[in-house]
Amino acid sequence: MVRRTKEEAQGTRNRVLATAELVFYEKGVSHTTLRTSRRRRA
């Protein structure tokens, strides 16, 4: 496994949060799953 830099980790974190925010907005928090969010990122 390749170790990530702090900048890469922060970039990943930001992408995950931005995607989650979008999916929450579209589907609502109660209808959102990690799978839904992960599919959107892919």
C-alpha positions, 0 to 999 in steps of 0.5 A, spaced: 500 500 500 502 506 498 502 511 503 499 518 501 501 525 503 497 529 507 495 533 501 492 527 497 489 525 504 486 532 504 484 532 497 480 525 498 477 527 504 474 534 500 472 529 494 468 525 499 465 530 503 463 534 497 460 528 494 456 526 500 453 533 501 450 533 493 447 526 495 444 528 501 441 534 498 438 530 492 436 524 496 435 526 503 440 524 509 435 518 511 435 515 503 442 516 502 447 510 503 455 509 503 454 505 497 450 511 493 455 516 495 461 511 493 457 510 486 457 517 485 464 518 486 466 512 482 
